[in-house]
Amino acid sequence: MAAPKVFESEYRFCLILWKNEPINSTKLAKLCAEELGWSRTTTYTVIKRLSERGVVKNENATVTSLVSKEEVQRAEMDEMMEKTFEGSVPAFLTAFCKRQALSDAEIEQIRRIIEK
């Protein structure tokens, strides 16, 4: 099963959650106020929305994630690959390598990954 879609502001919220979970929803709202400038109600709305989509669980005022950071990143990468590069890894790598200066060590590391 693919990870549920997590939008950019929700992802920033999830970064805070992943770093601090399990966490009391009141403490999470305070962290979101400090780090994102969100009001308490905004945080609770995001918790509710992500709960409904199966990204987080809010039980007895304790919030935990149901989806890992890696799962969300992988789903986002898959969507971007399909939408932007028509699912072509060579097209993605070509575009990436033209925009990034890679060190010899990075090139060797990529070569080892491809050979696996």
Disulfide bonds with the S-S distance in Angstrom:
none
